[in-house]
Amino acid sequence: MEKIIKSIYKEVEKRCKVETNAYGIGAWDHHIKLVYEIAIANCEKYNADCEIVALSALLHDIASVTNKEYEENHHAFGAEIAEDLLKKYKIEITKIEHIKKCILNHRGSKPNEKTTNEEVCVADADAMAHFFSIPSLLKMAYVNKNMDIDEGTLFVLNKLERSYNKLSDKGKKIVEDKYIAAKKILK
């Protein structure tokens, strides 16, 4: 399975590097790779299957970097893309379905019930990534959204608050210090 994870890692990174990716390589460097690293680091804390978590974390935003038009429903499109990719590696259908469920339920803005440790681990890693990459949120506010200093600061504070509130209790404990520090710095 390690070979498959490495191959999927390279595939997602490659998709992030293509010119048609509206989010640029930053989607890889400051989010997807970070979500993957956080999820793997926390896998045992969540008593989760690390293979399922690794593949789900790598593929959770694959639809967004593949086609900007998929953004609003990237969780649903991402699950379909993941299924197509994983079938090529002859992964058991039960594992593919589990990975798809993690991808479908990773979004905090679409609050579906998470019934497995793997779903919680991946969803938490997705929200936690914001606390490990605050500069990317600042870039989004000031460069991408062209906000002034006060608007941008409020945007980032609100994004961090929403991300924190989406976390499981376990996830909140992991990033609580970073959340408190970020609020102090940004206020």
CYANA upper distance limits for C-alpha pairs under 8 A (distance plus 0.5 A):
  1 MET  CA      5 ILE  CA      6.82
  1 MET  CA     51 GLU  CA      7.87
  2 GLU  CA      6 LYS  CA      6.75
  3 LYS  CA      7 SER  CA      6.63
  4 ILE  CA      8 ILE  CA      6.62
  4 ILE  CA     89 TYR  CA      7.64
  5 ILE  CA      9 TYR  CA      6.50
  5 ILE  CA     51 GLU  CA      8.30
  5 ILE  CA     54 ALA  CA      7.55
  5 ILE  CA     55 LEU  CA      6.76
  6 LYS  CA     10 LYS  CA      6.79
  7 SER  CA     11 GLU  CA      6.68
  8 ILE  CA     12 VAL  CA      6.61
  8 ILE  CA     55 LEU  CA      7.87
  8 ILE  CA     58 LEU  CA      7.76
  8 ILE  CA     59 LEU  CA      8.46
  9 TYR  CA     13 GLU  CA      6.69
  9 TYR  CA     58 LEU  CA      6.88
 10 LYS  CA     14 LYS  CA      6.46
 11 GLU  CA     15 ARG  CA      6.78
 12 VAL  CA     16 CYS  CA      6.78
 12 VAL  CA     28 TRP  CA      8.48
 12 VAL  CA     58 LEU  CA      7.45
 12 VAL  CA     59 LEU  CA      7.65
 12 VAL  CA     62 ILE  CA      7.17
 13 GLU  CA     17 LYS  CA      6.96
 13 GLU  CA     28 TRP  CA      6.70
 14 LYS  CA     18 VAL  CA      7.21
 15 ARG  CA     21 ASN  CA      7.65
 15 ARG  CA     62 ILE  CA      8.49
 15 ARG  CA     65 VAL  CA      6.99
 15 ARG  CA     66 THR  CA      6.94
 16 CYS  CA     21 ASN  CA      6.47
 16 CYS  CA     23 TYR  CA      8.29
 16 CYS  CA     24 GLY  CA      6.74
 16 CYS  CA     25 ILE  CA      5.78
 16 CYS  CA     27 ALA  CA      7.03
 16 CYS  CA     28 TRP  CA      6.42
 16 CYS  CA     65 VAL  CA      6.36
 16 CYS  CA     66 THR  CA      8.32
 17 LYS  CA     21 ASN  CA      7.57
 17 LYS  CA     24 GLY  CA      7.01
 17 LYS  CA     25 ILE  CA      5.79
 18 VAL  CA     24 GLY  CA      8.19
 19 GLU  CA     24 GLY  CA      7.76
 20 THR  CA     66 THR  CA      8.18
 20 THR  CA     67 ASN  CA      8.12
 21 ASN  CA     64 SER  CA      8.46
 21 ASN  CA     65 VAL  CA      5.51
 21 ASN  CA     66 THR  CA      6.77
 21 ASN  CA     67 ASN  CA      7.41
 21 ASN  CA     68 LYS  CA      7.70
 22 ALA  CA     65 VAL  CA      7.42
 22 ALA  CA     67 ASN  CA      8.46
 22 ALA  CA     68 LYS  CA      6.76
 23 TYR  CA     27 ALA  CA      6.16
 23 TYR  CA     65 VAL  CA      7.27
 24 GLY  CA     28 TRP  CA      8.44
 25 ILE  CA     29 ASP  CA      6.75
 26 GLY  CA     30 HIS  CA      5.75
 26 GLY  CA     31 HIS  CA      7.64
 26 GLY  CA    136 SER  CA      8.48
 27 ALA  CA     31 HIS  CA      5.78
 27 ALA  CA     32 ILE  CA      6.66
 27 ALA  CA     65 VAL  CA      8.05
 28 TRP  CA     32 ILE  CA      5.36
 28 TRP  CA     33 LYS  CA      5.92
 28 TRP  CA     34 LEU  CA      8.31
 29 ASP  CA     33 LYS  CA      6.40
 29 ASP  CA     34 LEU  CA      7.54
 30 HIS  CA     34 LEU  CA      6.62
 30 HIS  CA    133 SER  CA      6.71
 30 HIS  CA    136 SER  CA      7.15
 31 HIS  CA     35 VAL  CA      6.42
 31 HIS  CA    126 ASP  CA      8.45
 31 HIS  CA    129 ALA  CA      6.87
 31 HIS  CA    130 HIS  CA      8.43
 31 HIS  CA    133 SER  CA      8.15
 32 ILE  CA     36 TYR  CA      6.71
 32 ILE  CA     57 ALA  CA      7.76
 32 ILE  CA     58 LEU  CA      6.81
 32 ILE  CA     60 HIS  CA      8.36
 32 ILE  CA     61 ASP  CA      7.59
 33 LYS  CA     37 GLU  CA      6.70
 33 LYS  CA     58 LEU  CA      7.56
 34 LEU  CA     38 ILE  CA      6.56
 34 LEU  CA    129 ALA  CA      6.61
 34 LEU  CA    132 PHE  CA      8.45
 35 VAL  CA     39 ALA  CA      6.44
 35 VAL  CA     57 ALA  CA      6.60
 35 VAL  CA     58 LEU  CA      8.10
 35 VAL  CA    122 VAL  CA      8.14
 35 VAL  CA    125 ALA  CA      5.68
 35 VAL  CA    126 ASP  CA      5.84
 35 VAL  CA    128 MET  CA      8.16
 35 VAL  CA    129 ALA  CA      6.17
 36 TYR  CA     40 ILE  CA      6.63
 36 TYR  CA     54 ALA  CA      6.72
 36 TYR  CA     57 ALA  CA      5.41
 36 TYR  CA     58 LEU  CA      6.18
 36 TYR  CA    125 ALA  CA      8.03
 37 GLU  CA     41 ALA  CA      6.57
 38 ILE  CA     42 ASN  CA      6.64
 38 ILE  CA    125 ALA  CA      6.05
 38 ILE  CA    128 MET  CA      8.20
 38 ILE  CA    129 ALA  CA      7.84
 39 ALA  CA     43 CYS  CA      6.30
 39 ALA  CA     53 VAL  CA      7.13
 39 ALA  CA     54 ALA  CA      7.55
 39 ALA  CA     57 ALA  CA      7.29
 39 ALA  CA    121 CYS  CA      6.59
 39 ALA  CA    122 VAL  CA      6.39
 39 ALA  CA    124 ASP  CA      8.40
 39 ALA  CA    125 ALA  CA      5.68
 40 ILE  CA     50 CYS  CA      7.07
 40 ILE  CA     53 VAL  CA      7.51
 40 ILE  CA     54 ALA  CA      6.80
 42 ASN  CA     46 TYR  CA      6.89
 42 ASN  CA    121 CYS  CA      7.66
 43 CYS  CA     47 ASN  CA      6.75
 43 CYS  CA     48 ALA  CA      5.84
 43 CYS  CA     49 ASP  CA      7.59
 43 CYS  CA     50 CYS  CA      6.28
 43 CYS  CA     53 VAL  CA      7.68
 43 CYS  CA    118 GLU  CA      8.45
 43 CYS  CA    121 CYS  CA      7.19
 44 GLU  CA     48 ALA  CA      6.59
 44 GLU  CA     50 CYS  CA      8.21
 46 TYR  CA    117 ASN  CA      6.47
 46 TYR  CA    118 GLU  CA      8.07
 46 TYR  CA    120 VAL  CA      8.40
 46 TYR  CA    121 CYS  CA      6.75
 47 ASN  CA    117 ASN  CA      7.05
 48 ALA  CA     53 VAL  CA      7.67
 48 ALA  CA    117 ASN  CA      5.72
 48 ALA  CA    118 GLU  CA      5.62
 48 ALA  CA    121 CYS  CA      7.79
 49 ASP  CA     53 VAL  CA      6.72
 49 ASP  CA    118 GLU  CA      7.02
 50 CYS  CA     54 ALA  CA      6.34
 51 GLU  CA     55 LEU  CA      6.77
 52 ILE  CA     56 SER  CA      6.49
 52 ILE  CA     95 LYS  CA      7.56
 52 ILE  CA     98 HIS  CA      7.79
 52 ILE  CA     99 ILE  CA      6.43
 52 ILE  CA    118 GLU  CA      7.39
 53 VAL  CA     57 ALA  CA      6.38
 53 VAL  CA     99 ILE  CA      8.13
 53 VAL  CA    118 GLU  CA      6.17
 53 VAL  CA    119 GLU  CA      8.38
 53 VAL  CA    121 CYS  CA      7.68
 53 VAL  CA    122 VAL  CA      6.80
 54 ALA  CA     58 LEU  CA      6.71
 55 LEU  CA     59 LEU  CA      6.61
 55 LEU  CA     99 ILE  CA      7.49
 56 SER  CA     60 HIS  CA      6.12
 56 SER  CA     99 ILE  CA      5.74
 56 SER  CA    100 LYS  CA      7.92
 56 SER  CA    102 CYS  CA      6.58
 56 SER  CA    103 ILE  CA      6.51
 56 SER  CA    122 VAL  CA      7.43
 57 ALA  CA    103 ILE  CA      8.30
 57 ALA  CA    122 VAL  CA      6.30
 57 ALA  CA    125 ALA  CA      8.45
 57 ALA  CA    126 ASP  CA      8.41
 58 LEU  CA     62 ILE  CA      8.21
 59 LEU  CA     78 GLY  CA      7.49
 59 LEU  CA     82 ALA  CA      6.89
 59 LEU  CA    103 ILE  CA      7.71
 60 HIS  CA     75 HIS  CA      7.43
 60 HIS  CA     78 GLY  CA      6.96
 60 HIS  CA     79 ALA  CA      8.31
 60 HIS  CA    102 CYS  CA      8.26
 60 HIS  CA    103 ILE  CA      5.40
 60 HIS  CA    106 HIS  CA      7.59
 61 ASP  CA     65 VAL  CA      7.32
 61 ASP  CA     74 HIS  CA      7.14
 61 ASP  CA     75 HIS  CA      7.57
 61 ASP  CA     78 GLY  CA      6.90
 61 ASP  CA    103 ILE  CA      8.47
 62 ILE  CA     66 THR  CA      6.57
 62 ILE  CA     74 HIS  CA      8.24
 62 ILE  CA     78 GLY  CA      6.09
 62 ILE  CA     81 ILE  CA      7.98
 62 ILE  CA     82 ALA  CA      8.31
 63 ALA  CA     67 ASN  CA      6.57
 63 ALA  CA     68 LYS  CA      8.33
 63 ALA  CA     70 TYR  CA      6.50
 63 ALA  CA     71 GLU  CA      7.66
 63 ALA  CA     74 HIS  CA      5.66
 63 ALA  CA     75 HIS  CA      7.88
 63 ALA  CA     77 PHE  CA      6.25
 63 ALA  CA     78 GLY  CA      5.06
 63 ALA  CA     81 ILE  CA      7.51
 64 SER  CA     68 LYS  CA      5.96
 64 SER  CA     69 GLU  CA      8.19
 64 SER  CA     70 TYR  CA      6.25
 64 SER  CA     71 GLU  CA      5.55
 64 SER  CA     74 HIS  CA      6.15
 64 SER  CA     78 GLY  CA      8.28
 67 ASN  CA     71 GLU  CA      8.02
 70 TYR  CA     74 HIS  CA      5.49
 70 TYR  CA     77 PHE  CA      7.11
 73 ASN  CA     77 PHE  CA      6.86
 74 HIS  CA     78 GLY  CA      5.94
 75 HIS  CA     79 ALA  CA      6.72
 75 HIS  CA    103 ILE  CA      6.25
 75 HIS  CA    104 LEU  CA      5.31
 75 HIS  CA    105 ASN  CA      7.87
 75 HIS  CA    106 HIS  CA      7.87
 75 HIS  CA    107 ARG  CA      7.72
 76 ALA  CA     80 GLU  CA      7.14
 76 ALA  CA    103 ILE  CA      8.19
 76 ALA  CA    104 LEU  CA      6.23
 77 PHE  CA     81 ILE  CA      6.75
 78 GLY  CA     82 ALA  CA      6.43
 78 GLY  CA    103 ILE  CA      7.29
 78 GLY  CA    104 LEU  CA      8.20
 79 ALA  CA     83 GLU  CA      6.66
 79 ALA  CA     99 ILE  CA      8.28
 79 ALA  CA    100 LYS  CA      5.19
 79 ALA  CA    101 LYS  CA      8.01
 79 ALA  CA    103 ILE  CA      6.27
 79 ALA  CA    104 LEU  CA      6.75
 80 GLU  CA     84 ASP  CA      6.88
 80 GLU  CA    100 LYS  CA      8.08
 81 ILE  CA     85 LEU  CA      6.74
 82 ALA  CA     86 LEU  CA      6.43
 82 ALA  CA     96 ILE  CA      8.48
 82 ALA  CA     99 ILE  CA      8.49
 82 ALA  CA    100 LYS  CA      7.45
 83 GLU  CA     87 LYS  CA      6.51
 83 GLU  CA     96 ILE  CA      6.72
 83 GLU  CA     97 GLU  CA      8.36
 83 GLU  CA    100 LYS  CA      7.49
 84 ASP  CA     88 LYS  CA      7.33
 85 LEU  CA     89 TYR  CA      7.79
 86 LEU  CA     90 LYS  CA      7.20
 86 LEU  CA     91 ILE  CA      6.55
 86 LEU  CA     96 ILE  CA      7.29
 87 LYS  CA     91 ILE  CA      6.44
 87 LYS  CA     93 ILE  CA      8.45
 87 LYS  CA     96 ILE  CA      8.32
 91 ILE  CA     95 LYS  CA      7.30
 91 ILE  CA     96 ILE  CA      7.18
 92 GLU  CA     96 ILE  CA      6.89
 93 ILE  CA     97 GLU  CA      6.56
 94 THR  CA     98 HIS  CA      6.73
 95 LYS  CA     99 ILE  CA      6.67
 96 ILE  CA    100 LYS  CA      6.59
 97 GLU  CA    101 LYS  CA      6.68
 98 HIS  CA    102 CYS  CA      6.89
 99 ILE  CA    103 ILE  CA      6.81
100 LYS  CA    104 LEU  CA      6.54
101 LYS  CA    105 ASN  CA      6.57
101 LYS  CA    119 GLU  CA      7.67
102 CYS  CA    106 HIS  CA      6.44
102 CYS  CA    118 GLU  CA      7.22
102 CYS  CA    119 GLU  CA      5.00
102 CYS  CA    122 VAL  CA      7.22
102 CYS  CA    123 ALA  CA      8.12
103 ILE  CA    119 GLU  CA      8.33
105 ASN  CA    110 LYS  CA      7.89
105 ASN  CA    111 PRO  CA      7.81
105 ASN  CA    112 ASN  CA      6.31
105 ASN  CA    113 GLU  CA      7.96
105 ASN  CA    114 LYS  CA      7.11
105 ASN  CA    119 GLU  CA      7.11
105 ASN  CA    123 ALA  CA      7.50
106 HIS  CA    119 GLU  CA      7.30
106 HIS  CA    120 VAL  CA      8.33
106 HIS  CA    122 VAL  CA      6.75
106 HIS  CA    123 ALA  CA      4.65
106 HIS  CA    124 ASP  CA      8.36
106 HIS  CA    126 ASP  CA      7.52
107 ARG  CA    111 PRO  CA      7.34
107 ARG  CA    123 ALA  CA      6.99
107 ARG  CA    126 ASP  CA      8.38
108 GLY  CA    123 ALA  CA      7.74
108 GLY  CA    127 ALA  CA      8.19
108 GLY  CA    163 SER  CA      8.07
108 GLY  CA    166 LYS  CA      6.14
114 LYS  CA    119 GLU  CA      6.19
114 LYS  CA    120 VAL  CA      6.62
115 THR  CA    119 GLU  CA      7.51
115 THR  CA    120 VAL  CA      8.39
116 THR  CA    120 VAL  CA      7.09
117 ASN  CA    121 CYS  CA      6.55
118 GLU  CA    122 VAL  CA      6.67
119 GLU  CA    123 ALA  CA      6.55
120 VAL  CA    124 ASP  CA      6.36
120 VAL  CA    168 SER  CA      7.72
121 CYS  CA    125 ALA  CA      6.58
122 VAL  CA    126 ASP  CA      6.68
123 ALA  CA    127 ALA  CA      6.97
123 ALA  CA    167 LEU  CA      8.16
124 ASP  CA    128 MET  CA      6.37
124 ASP  CA    166 LYS  CA      8.17
124 ASP  CA    167 LEU  CA      5.88
124 ASP  CA    168 SER  CA      7.28
124 ASP  CA    171 GLY  CA      6.41
125 ALA  CA    129 ALA  CA      6.51
126 ASP  CA    130 HIS  CA      8.17
127 ALA  CA    131 PHE  CA      8.36
127 ALA  CA    163 SER  CA      5.53
127 ALA  CA    164 TYR  CA      7.56
127 ALA  CA    166 LYS  CA      7.63
127 ALA  CA    167 LEU  CA      7.28
128 MET  CA    132 PHE  CA      7.38
128 MET  CA    163 SER  CA      7.65
128 MET  CA    164 TYR  CA      8.10
128 MET  CA    167 LEU  CA      8.34
128 MET  CA    171 GLY  CA      8.00
128 MET  CA    175 VAL  CA      7.34
129 ALA  CA    133 SER  CA      6.69
130 HIS  CA    134 ILE  CA      6.37
130 HIS  CA    137 LEU  CA      7.80
130 HIS  CA    160 LEU  CA      7.27
130 HIS  CA    163 SER  CA      7.87
131 PHE  CA    160 LEU  CA      7.61
131 PHE  CA    175 VAL  CA      7.63
131 PHE  CA    178 LYS  CA      6.81
131 PHE  CA    179 TYR  CA      7.25
131 PHE  CA    182 ALA  CA      8.47
133 SER  CA    137 LEU  CA      7.57
134 ILE  CA    138 LEU  CA      6.85
134 ILE  CA    156 VAL  CA      8.44
135 PRO  CA    139 LYS  CA      6.67
136 SER  CA    140 MET  CA      6.67
137 LEU  CA    141 ALA  CA      6.75
137 LEU  CA    156 VAL  CA      6.62
138 LEU  CA    142 TYR  CA      6.53
138 LEU  CA    143 VAL  CA      8.48
138 LEU  CA    152 GLY  CA      7.38
138 LEU  CA    153 THR  CA      8.20
138 LEU  CA    156 VAL  CA      7.13
139 LYS  CA    143 VAL  CA      5.72
139 LYS  CA    144 ASN  CA      7.16
140 MET  CA    144 ASN  CA      5.28
140 MET  CA    145 LYS  CA      6.58
141 ALA  CA    145 LYS  CA      5.55
141 ALA  CA    146 ASN  CA      6.86
141 ALA  CA    147 MET  CA      6.20
141 ALA  CA    151 GLU  CA      8.44
141 ALA  CA    152 GLY  CA      5.40
141 ALA  CA    153 THR  CA      8.41
141 ALA  CA    155 PHE  CA      7.25
141 ALA  CA    156 VAL  CA      7.72
142 TYR  CA    146 ASN  CA      5.28
142 TYR  CA    147 MET  CA      5.45
142 TYR  CA    148 ASP  CA      7.17
142 TYR  CA    149 ILE  CA      7.99
142 TYR  CA    152 GLY  CA      6.52
143 VAL  CA    147 MET  CA      7.97
147 MET  CA    151 GLU  CA      6.11
147 MET  CA    152 GLY  CA      5.79
148 ASP  CA    152 GLY  CA      6.40
149 ILE  CA    153 THR  CA      6.54
150 ASP  CA    154 LEU  CA      6.70
151 GLU  CA    155 PHE  CA      6.52
152 GLY  CA    156 VAL  CA      6.71
153 THR  CA    157 LEU  CA      6.66
153 THR  CA    186 LEU  CA      6.79
153 THR  CA    187 LYS  CA      8.35
154 LEU  CA    158 ASN  CA      6.49
155 PHE  CA    159 LYS  CA      6.60
156 VAL  CA    160 LEU  CA      6.62
157 LEU  CA    161 GLU  CA      6.64
157 LEU  CA    182 ALA  CA      8.45
157 LEU  CA    183 LYS  CA      7.22
157 LEU  CA    186 LEU  CA      7.48
158 ASN  CA    162 ARG  CA      6.60
159 LYS  CA    163 SER  CA      6.59
160 LEU  CA    164 TYR  CA      6.49
160 LEU  CA    179 TYR  CA      7.76
161 GLU  CA    165 ASN  CA      6.62
162 ARG  CA    166 LYS  CA      6.77
163 SER  CA    167 LEU  CA      7.18
164 TYR  CA    172 LYS  CA      6.92
164 TYR  CA    179 TYR  CA      8.00
165 ASN  CA    172 LYS  CA      8.49
167 LEU  CA    171 GLY  CA      5.79
167 LEU  CA    172 LYS  CA      6.23
168 SER  CA    172 LYS  CA      6.70
169 ASP  CA    173 LYS  CA      6.91
170 LYS  CA    174 ILE  CA      7.04
171 GLY  CA    175 VAL  CA      7.06
172 LYS  CA    176 GLU  CA      5.99
175 VAL  CA    179 TYR  CA      6.65
176 GLU  CA    180 ILE  CA      6.68
177 ASP  CA    181 ALA  CA      6.62
178 LYS  CA    182 ALA  CA      6.49
179 TYR  CA    183 LYS  CA      6.71
180 ILE  CA    184 LYS  CA      6.83
181 ALA  CA    185 ILE  CA      6.73
182 ALA  CA    186 LEU  CA      6.48
183 LYS  CA    187 LYS  CA      6.38
